[in-house]
Amino acid sequence: MAGRADSTVLSGARVVLPTGTVENGRVIVEGTRIAGSTAEGAPAIDLSGHWIVPGFVDMHNHGGGGASFTSGTVDEVLTGVRTHREHGTTTLVASTVTGEMHFLAERAGILSELVEQGDLAGIHFEGPFISPCRKGAHSEDLLRHPDPAEVRKLMDAARGTAKMFTLATELPGGIDSVRLLAEHGVIAAIGHTDATYEQTVEAIDAGATVATHLYNAMPALGHRAPGPIAALLEDERITVELINDGTHLHPAALELAYHHAGAHRVALITDAMDAAGFGDGRYQLGPLAVDVEDGVARLVEGGSIAGSTLTLDTAFHRAVTIDRIPVGDVVQSISANPARLLGVYDRVGSLEPGKDADLVVLDEDFRLTGVMRKGEWIVRPPQTR
């Protein structure tokens, strides 16, 4: 009996499953889904010497391919999405930056349509509810306290597609905003914050569950005033975002987070801006000008790091080859954990029958050679024989 026309067997690779790595494994794809079995005669692709891992899930991303999620047209946003898909990110949340409230509401309306179409997995509002002391690449003139009424306005503008808000929870209205978000199933993330250890604990108790790019845009870890980093690392309710581009974090800081929080509480993100997958040059991040040199993005005025040019295939490669994180732990951090946080683990984040056929093929040196999304090759891998 011939296999279905849209059936494919990927064989011979090391396949990373939730239960561990299978040597000489296989992944069966039927249509847009992973299947448990298939009829005899289905075409096979030999991927011996390769790894197959779940498609990457990026929950913090501002753009790529020369396009901005914050200010670009629909076509430009889709260009950014395609760029990251080519680098293995098959599920992506679009992040905004600080702007006028009416502008952010308008952007939410545009981005929500792309969520409804299945091109994006949700919207992340990073700013304007953040601390001027830790503003990073956000316009200080546009920052505001996290008023729950204004948080609700952006939630409403997103029409149910808001997945996460980054807040400086120590500011007036911060704790009430955390409670509002938690009540509506939206992630309250602590970030761009000047909070003390005690204030951070209060926010976690109120319902915050994510640390926005841990270490960056927050007070450093101190032995007398431990600040937010200690509170975020020690609490099992918190997942910590990490930008593993070699610029935002020293390898020892990444190792500390993995050691203390555990792989089950790490989410590798890009925090990418327009230049990701595009190149050096002058860019805009919201209202602020950014220069990218040698792949590092910094504000023209002040020199603050302004997001990254990272793609998740590079983050994966660094984690395994430079940081020596076990492959299964990296897969958990780059796929499963963010999928769970976003509420989409029933569809993506692991290679299991019934889930979307979203996967990444890596060579023996952990370089990307193939990407499949919903059964369609975005990057077709070479067959080994």
Secondary structure, DSSP 8 states (H G I E B T S, - for coil): ----TTEEEEEEEEEEETTEEEEEEEEEEETTEEES---TT--EEE-TT-EEEE-EEES-B-EETTEETTT--HHHHHHHHHHHHHTTEEEEEEEE-S--HHHHHHHHHHHHHHHHTTS-SEEEEE-SSS-GGG-SSS-GGG-----HHHHHHHHHHTTT-EEEEEE-TTSTTHHHHHHHHHHTT-EEEE-S----HHHHHHHHHHT--EETTTTTTS----SSS-HHHHHHHH-TT-EEEEE-SSSSS-HHHHHHHHHHH-GGGEEEE--B-TTTTT-SEEEEETTEEEEEETTEEEETTT--B-SB---HHHHHHHHHHTS---HHHHHIIIIIHHHHHTT-TTTSSS--TTSB--EEEE-TTS-EEEEEETTEEEE------
